[in-house]
Amino acid sequence: MLKKLFAVAGLSIFMVGCASVPMGDPAKDAELKKFSSKPEVAGVYIYRNESFGGAVKMDVAVDGKELGSTAAKTYLYTEVAPGKHTVTSKAENTAELTLDAVAGKLYYVWQEVKMGVMSARSKLSLVDEETGKKGVNESKLAAGK
């Protein structure tokens, strides 16, 4: 009985708890939500717009370089040169997504939280512009590394 109680309590914290990550500058957040692109690079938004798994921080890297960490309702932004790039999300698993960036374009990567065995798992999905903008607008900029 006690094991079940701990399991339920742990699951409840996992589902609704709230991890804390350093937040980005509100002015930069507002600027990035104008969704303007630069002609020489591609912009990449990696966002978590869910509350599920909020007690878990997830580290994000692009091409092996640490970008920052996300928590519930946060996003990270980076600019990359045209060409192939790999976005990595670390949780109980390591999720990867490869994108072939085109200069002047914006990309939206949804970092989804999934149930894991011992902690949260991550799944990365490239989403369309409408879905991505909505997800980013529901989130706040986390500070990058």
C-alpha positions in Angstrom: 0.0 0.0 0.0 2.8 2.4 0.9 4.5 1.7 -2.4 1.3 2.6 -4.3 1.0 5.9 -2.3 4.6 6.9 -3.1 4.1 6.0 -6.8 0.9 8.1 -7.0 2.6 11.0 -5.2 5.7 10.8 -7.4 3.5 10.7 -10.6 1.5 13.7 -9.4 4.7 15.7 -8.8 6.0 14.7 -12.2 2.8 15.7 -14.0 2.2 19.1 -12.3 5.4 20.1 -10.5 7.4 23.0 -11.9 11.0 23.0 -12.6 12.8 26.3 -12.7 15.2 27.4 -15.5 16.9 30.8 -15.8 14.6 33.0 -17.9 15.6 35.2 -20.8 15.2 38.9 -21.2 11.5 39.9 -21.6 12.4 42.4 -24.3 14.2 39.7 -26.3 11.2 37.4 -25.8 8.9 40.0 -27.2 11.3 40.6 -30.2 11.6 36.9 -31.0 7.8 36.6 -30.9 7.7 38.9 -34.0 8.9 35.9 -35.9 11.2 37.9 -38.3 13.9 36.0 -40.1 17.3 37.1 -41.2 18.3 36.5 -44.9 21.7 34.9 -44.2 20.7 32.4 -41.4 17.9 30.1 -40.3 16.1 30.7 -37.0 15.2 27.7 -34.8 12.7 27.8 -32.0 12.7 24.8 -29.6 9.6 25.0 -27.4 7.8 23.1 -24.6 4.3 24.5 -24.3 2.9 21.9 -22.0 2.5 21.8 -18.3 2.9 18.0 -18.2 6.3 17.0 -16.9 6.8 20.5 -15.6 9.0 19.2 -12.7 11.6 18.1 -15.3 14.3 20.3 -16.9 15.5 19.1 -20.3 18.9 20.0 -21.7 19.0 21.1 -25.4 21.9 21.1 -27.7 22.3 22.0 -31.4 25.1 20.3 -33.3 26.6 19.1 -30.0 26.8 22.6 -28.5 24.7 23.2 -25.4 22.0 25.7 -26.0 20.2 25.7 -22.6 17.5 24.0 -20.6 13.8 24.0 -21.0 11.0 23.6 -18.4 7.2 23.7 -18.8 6.0 26.7 -21.0 9.5 27.8 -22.1 11.4 28.0 -25.3 14.9 28.5 -26.6 16.0 30.2 -29.9 19.1 29.9 -32.0 20.3 30.9 -35.4 22.2 28.4 -37.7 23.9 28.5 -41.0 22.2 26.9 -44.0 22.7 23.1 -44.1 22.0 20.1 -41.9 21.8 20.5 -38.2 21.0 18.1 -35.3 18.9 19.2 -32.3 19.3 17.0 -29.2 17.1 16.9 -26.1 18.4 15.0 -23.1 16.0 13.5 -20.5 15.7 9.8 -19.5 16.5 9.3 -23.2 18.3 11.3 -25.8 16.0 12.5 -28.6 17.5 13.8 -31.9 16.0 15.7 -34.8 17.9 16.6 -38.0 16.8 19.5 -40.0 18.1 20.8 -43.3 18.1 24.6 -42.7 17.5 27.1 -45.4 18.7 30.7 -45.0 15.9 33.2 -44.3 13.5 30.5 -42.9 12.2 29.8 -39.4 11.9 26.3 -37.9 9.8 25.2 -35.0 10.8 22.2 -32.9 8.3 20.9 -30.4 9.9 19.3 -27.4 7.3 16.9 -26.1 7.4 15.3 -22.7 6.6 11.6 -22.5 6.3 9.2 -19.6 9.5 7.3 -18.9 10.4 4.4 -16.6 12.3 6.5 -14.0 11.7 10.0 -15.2 10.5 12.0 -18.2 11.4 11.1 -21.8 11.7 13.6 -24.6 10.4 13.6 -28.2 11.3 16.2 -30.8 9.0 17.0 -33.7 9.4 19.5 -36.5 6.0 21.3 -36.7 4.4 23.7 -39.2 4.6 27.5 -38.8 1.1 28.0 -37.5 1.5 25.3 -34.8 5.0 26.5 -33.9 4.1 30.1 -33.6 1.2 29.2 -31.3 3.4 27.0 -29.1 6.1 29.7 -28.8 3.5 32.4 -28.0 2.3 30.1 -25.2 5.8 30.0 -23.8 8.5 32.3 -22.4 12.1 32.6 -23.4 14.5 30.6 -21.3 18.0 31.9 -21.0 20.5 30.2 -23.2 24.0 29.2 -22.3 
